[in-house]
Amino acid sequence: MKTLVVYYTRTGNAKFMAETIAAELGADIEEVIDLKNRQGRLAFLPAGRDAMFGKETEIAQTKVIPADYDLIIIGQPVWAGSPTPAIRTYLKKNDLSGKKVALFFSDSNLGQAVEKIKALMPNSTFVGKLALPAKELRNKEETKKKIADWCNTLKIT
């Protein structure tokens, strides 16, 4: 099964998870880059507001064509119980109809994020999710074990 890991990160947590998942599954990987500057100590306030109101953003041109893959694994932090504007934009630009899709989050307080993301790809088959709190990601070895266990569930889908 040809697999693509797509992720957005602001702090690097989702990047670590994405790289670990891609290595575990032998998957290709692509970072979604938000062209709006969301860095800095207080940047989470307008970022959360944008996510909560379902706003899109301008993202850098992606290089990988998701239509070429069987399984798309999408990762991100959760902002205000919602998908990030960068992932929302990515999903609006890329039709994942007929694809198996799994989600991962560098946060465990998901709110309605999963349902909101599923609504952005109504013709996809949802095959699983992984959510790890940021503080848990500090223990890299334990996190890698949890990710490997989750990836094993995806291999049989």
Stockholm file with secondary structure:
# STOCKHOLM 1.0

chainA/1-157         MKTLVVYYTRTGNAKFMAETIAAELGADIEEVIDLKNRQGRLAFLPAGRDAMFGKETEIAQTKVIPADYDLIIIGQPVWAGSPTPAIRTYLKKNDLSGKKVALFFSDSNLGQAVEKIKALMPNSTFVGKLALPAKELRNKEETKKKIADWCNTLKIT
#=GR chainA/1-157 SS CCEEEEECCSSSHHHHHHHHHHHHHTCEEEECCBSSCCCSTTTHHHHHHHHHTTCCCCBCCCCSCGGGCSEEEEEECCBTTBCCHHHHHHHHHSCCTTCEEEEEESCSCCTTHHHHHHHTSTTSEEEEEEECCGGGGGSHHHHHHHHHHHHHHHHTC
#=GC SS_cons         CCEEEEECCSSSHHHHHHHHHHHHHTCEEEECCBSSCCCSTTTHHHHHHHHHTTCCCCBCCCCSCGGGCSEEEEEECCBTTBCCHHHHHHHHHSCCTTCEEEEEESCSCCTTHHHHHHHTSTTSEEEEEEECCGGGGGSHHHHHHHHHHHHHHHHTC
//
